[in-house]
Amino acid sequence: MSKYWGNHIVFDRADFEAMFSEEDGLHNYPSFTEELSPETKDKLVQIREVLELLPPREADFLELYFFDKVTQTGISEIFGVSQPTVCYRLQKATKRLQYILSLPEYSLEEVEEDLRGALSEELDIQIMLLMITKTCQSEVARELKVGQGLVRHRFFKYLQVFKMIPTMGNCVEVLDHVANNFNILKDTNRTTWVDPITYSL
């Protein structure tokens, strides 16, 4: 059951895990210390690969919480942040994870080929490509050394153009999925991660 702390929602682990289906829920994955079947090992590898697509701190939180079974309070002590901050980051990370897992199947090479056939500016091509492969629009902006406003503007501008080009169907499907989840891809600057980390044993 979720509780409230100030204006923050404090998630219970059961509520948090229920955001995933029973079949794909992270709580169904054992830790690496247990004897694993080949099928389970494959699933764990897939989850690990998906975690690498998340902003590093969010991936750290998810790994500690779900794989290593560290409590939110424990994570807050390790990283020197408040428990509500950990909870907020876990919620954000879970939404990003769900977004990645629900992406339509696509070939990045084919998408890039379609984009290069429709766009002439390399910056615009990279914005569209990176918005598919990244999970945070601020990461796209930082990598391309442009503002987030420019990233948003160009992304939505060209998506509308592509929707009018019949041959861009596959490209539009994946870009539309990104657009429909754009709020999940916003960065959250609730704390400064350059602060020193204190490890508690």
C-alpha positions in Angstrom: 0.0 0.0 0.0 1.4 3.4 -0.9 1.8 6.0 1.8 2.4 9.8 1.6 5.4 11.6 3.1 4.9 15.4 2.6 4.1 15.7 -1.1 5.9 12.4 -2.0 4.4 9.0 -2.5 6.2 6.3 -0.6 5.7 3.1 -2.6 5.4 -0.3 -1.0 7.5 -3.0 -2.7 4.4 -5.0 -3.7 2.8 -1.9 -5.3 6.0 -1.2 -7.1 6.5 -4.6 -8.5 2.8 -4.8 -9.5 3.6 -2.2 -12.2 5.0 -5.1 -14.2 2.9 -8.1 -15.4 3.2 -11.3 -13.4 5.1 -12.9 -16.2 7.7 -10.2 -16.6 7.8 -8.8 -13.1 11.2 -8.1 -11.8 10.3 -9.8 -8.5 10.1 -13.1 -10.4 13.9 -13.0 -11.1 16.1 -14.7 -8.6 19.5 -13.3 -7.6 22.7 -14.4 -9.2 23.6 -16.3 -6.1 20.9 -18.9 -6.8 21.2 -21.8 -9.2 19.7 -20.6 -12.5 18.2 -22.4 -15.4 19.5 -21.4 -18.9 16.1 -19.7 -19.6 16.3 -17.6 -16.4 19.9 -16.6 -17.1 18.8 -15.4 -20.6 16.0 -13.3 -19.0 18.3 -11.8 -16.4 20.8 -10.9 -19.2 17.9 -9.1 -21.0 17.0 -7.2 -17.9 20.7 -6.3 -17.3 21.0 -5.0 -20.9 17.8 -2.9 -20.4 19.2 -1.5 -17.2 22.2 -0.2 -19.1 19.9 2.0 -21.1 18.7 3.9 -18.0 20.4 6.9 -16.5 23.2 5.4 -14.4 21.9 6.3 -11.0 18.4 5.0 -11.7 20.0 1.8 -12.9 22.0 1.5 -9.7 18.9 2.0 -7.6 16.9 -0.6 -9.5 19.7 -3.1 -9.4 20.2 -2.7 -5.6 16.4 -2.7 -4.9 15.3 -5.6 -7.1 18.4 -7.8 -7.7 20.3 -7.3 -4.4 17.1 -6.8 -2.3 18.5 -3.6 -0.6 15.7 -1.6 1.1 14.9 2.0 0.1 16.4 3.1 3.4 19.5 1.1 2.8 19.9 2.7 -0.7 19.4 6.2 0.8 22.2 5.5 3.3 24.6 4.2 0.6 24.1 7.3 -1.7 23.5 9.9 1.0 20.1 11.0 -0.2 16.6 10.9 1.5 14.4 7.8 1.3 11.7 9.8 -0.6 14.3 10.7 -3.2 15.1 7.0 -3.6 11.4 6.2 -3.9 10.9 8.9 -6.5 13.9 7.7 -8.6 12.7 4.1 -8.4 9.3 5.1 -9.7 10.9 7.1 -12.5 13.3 4.3 -13.4 10.5 1.7 -13.4 8.5 3.8 -15.9 11.5 4.2 -18.1 12.1 0.4 -17.9 8.4 -0.3 -18.9 8.8 2.2 -21.8 11.9 0.3 -23.1 10.3 -3.1 -22.8 7.2 -1.9 -24.7 9.1 -0.4 -27.6 7.9 -1.8 -31.0 10.4 -4.1 -32.7 12.5 -2.1 -35.1 15.8 -2.2 -37.0 17.9 0.8 -36.1 19.8 0.5 -39.4 16.5 0.7 -41.3 15.2 3.6 -39.2 18.5 5.4 -39.9 18.2 4.7 -43.6 14.7 6.1 -43.6 15.8 9.2 -41.7 18.7 9.9 -44.0 16.4 9.6 -47.0 14.0 12.2 -45.5 16.3 14.6 -43.6 19.4 16.5 -44.8 20.8 18.0 -41.5 22.9 15.6 -39.5 21.9 17.2 -36.3 18.2 16.4 -37.0 19.0 12.8 -37.9 20.9 12.3 -34.7 18.1 13.9 -32.6 15.6 11.4 -34.0 18.0 8.4 -33.6 19.1 9.3 -30.1 15.5 9.9 -28.9 14.9 6.2 -29.8 18.0 4.8 -28.2 18.2 7.0 -25.1 15.8 7.1 -22.2 16.3 10.7 -21.2 16.0 13.7 -23.5 18.6 15.7 -21.5 21.1 13.0 -22.3 20.3 13.5 -26.0 20.8 17.3 -25.6 24.1 16.9 -23.7 25.5 14.4 -26.2 24.6 16.7 -29.1 25.5 19.9 -27.2 22.2 21.6 -27.8 19.3 22.6 -25.6 16.4 20.3 -24.6 14.0 22.8 -26.1 15.6 22.3 -29.5 15.5 18.5 -29.1 11.8 18.6 -28.3 11.0 21.0 -31.1 12.9 19.2 -33.9 11.6 15.8 -32.7 7.9 16.7 -32.8 8.3 18.8 -35.9 9.8 16.0 -38.0 7.6 13.3 -36.6 4.6 15.2 -38.0 6.3 15.5 -41.4 7.1 11.7 -41.4 3.5 10.9 -40.7 2.6 12.3 -44.1 5.2 10.1 -45.9 3.8 6.6 -46.6 7.2 4.9 -46.8 8.1 6.0 -43.3 5.5 3.7 -41.6 8.0 1.6 -39.6 10.0 4.6 -38.6 6.8 6.5 -37.5 5.6 3.6 -35.4 8.7 3.6 -33.1 9.0 7.5 -33.1 5.3 7.7 -32.2 5.9 5.4 -29.3 8.6 7.7 -28.1 6.3 10.7 -28.5 3.5 9.0 -26.5 6.0 8.5 -23.7 7.8 11.8 -23.9 7.0 12.8 -20.3 8.8 9.6 -19.1 11.9 10.7 -21.0 12.2 14.0 -19.2 15.2 14.3 -16.8 14.7 14.8 -13.1 17.2 16.9 -11.2 16.0 16.3 -7.7 19.6 16.0 -6.3 23.2 16.5 -7.2 24.9 13.2 -8.1 28.3 14.7 -8.1 28.3 14.7 -4.2 30.6 12.1 -2.6 29.0 8.7 -2.0 29.2 7.2 1.5 29.0 3.4 1.7 27.5 1.9 4.8 28.3 -1.8 5.7 
